Each structure stands twice: as structure tokens, then as C-alpha cells.
Amino acid sequence: MATDKWSADDYTTHASFVPALATEVVQMLAPKPGDKILDIGAGDGILSLAIADKCAHVHATDGSANMVAYANSRVAAGKVTNVTTEVVDAAVDIKRKISAGVYNKVFSNAAYHWILGSVTSEQQRAQAFKDVYDILPSGGEFVVECGGHGNVGEILVALVAVVKTTWAKRGAKKTTADIKSKLWPWHFATNDEIERWLVGAGFEVEVLERHYRPTTLNGGYGGMRGWIETFGFSFWDGMSAEERESAIDEAVELLIGSDWLEREQKWVAGYVRCRFKAVKK
């Protein structure tokens, strides 16, 4: 079994902006009192709990057992009775773990670029959408916001550069193709890909948008390092702790020119968001 590298503490410290910026996709979801909602990639559970105030039930799922445990602790601490949690790998587990017809809405914020990145083929990515279609009842809705094509492009360039440099110091050559196939954890899909997978699954696409959303990172100058440590952990596979720390330092230095605002003393990352709503007719 792969090691679970997600840290709930790191996520709440460095990525609290993720659920905080979900207003528009939650409005698109439009939770109602009778809704039963499956939340895919629920992370620390904060958004699931907010949605639960407006609907009958939320089942908060995530591929990380660490994150699900943290979400469950939030549920228990708040004595919330209409939120349940479960470890579910949405790339492969949806039809195995989720019964068809139970949930009339499937929701996801900031997770599908991870889910699509965890598999490698067009067929597997299309199947991930087909699995959602199959568990929804007629009239069921699939509402998602995720990283779109071009998301955090400048950060990716910096990470790839420092990985190449670090391995070159060992006398090993890492190509961009090597890094993308083995270390790169995301797939930032184009709108054309999203539409193809949705329509191929049988959905009717009601909304499909792509927006550039410059995003302020948490934590002042330390925010970029925090972001890289929280989300970019796979890039350092095979490196020593010393190599990892040096590579992250170098990546932060490279990004000062593009993302650090000296006068405001903050990092602003180049987020690109894909947002869609699809309905099973």
C-alpha cells in the first residue's frame, strides 16, 4: 500500500484558502434540505460541514486516510449527525464502495486534478466520470471545481527545474517526461477533455467554465514553502531530506520573480480553475 503523505495539520495551516474560495462552486451545487450529497475529495471536511447545514446528508470521502480521520474528528467535535466519512479512492473505488441511487448530487472541490493525475490513461480518466454517472439517479447532478489546464504553471516549471538540478548533481538525468510520468501528481485537464469525458459518460453538460484566479497563499513569505511542502511532496521521492530541503529553497528562490509581491509581502499563485455542472438525464 502506498504511504499516505497527506498531513491534515499542513493542509489546515497552508491550504485553508481552498475551501474558503469555494463560494461559486457551492452556489452551483445549491444544496437543498432534501439533498443527499456525496463529497469526493473532502479533505479536512470543513466544506462538507458547511454544506451539511443546508441539506439532509453529506457523505465526505477522500483517498487519504489521514484526511478522513481529521474530517471525522471535526464531525465528532461538532456533534454533527448528518455527515459521515469514508476513505474512497475516487479513481477506482466509487462503484465498489458507493451504492447506486443513494446520493442525488455528487460534489467535489479541488480534488479532481489529483484523482485524474493518479491514473495514466484516457480510458481510466473517462471511467472515473462514468463511475459517477452510474451511481447517480436520473436527474442527479455532478458539480465540480478543480485545477484546469495551466494551473500553477509557474510553480510546476520551478519544481521540474529543481528536480532536474538535484538529480544532475548525482550524475543522473531526469527529463521532463520522466518527472511528469513518475513524480507529477496532477492532471490539469482542458475543457475539451472534461466535456469529452462527461458526454462520453452520458451526462448533459449545463455549465463548463475555466477561469484564471490569482490566489494569495497563506503565511507571508513562508507561504510558498508551505504550499510546496503540502502539495508537492511527490516531487522529492528518492531524495534525501537534505536534498529535499535544498531543492525547495531553490524553487522558492526561482519563484520570487513571478509570484512574490514585495510591497504587499505575499505570494500570489497563478491558479486556473475548471468548474462544471453536469446532469444525468
Secondary structure, 3 states (H helix, E strand, C coil): CCCCCCCHHHHHHHCCHHHHCCHHHHHHHCCCCCCEEEEECCCCCHHHHHHHCCCCEEEEEECCHHHHHHHHHHHHHCCCCCEEEEECCCCCCHHHHCCCCCCCEEEEECCHHHHHHCCCCHHHHHHHHHHHHHHCCCCCEEEEEEEECCCCHHHHHHHHHHHHHHHHHCCCCCCHHHHHHHCCCCCCECHHHHHHHHHHHCCEEEEEEEEEEEEECCCHHHHHHHHHHHHCHHHHCCCCHHHHHHHHHHHHHHHHHHHEECCCCEEEEEEEEEEEEEECC
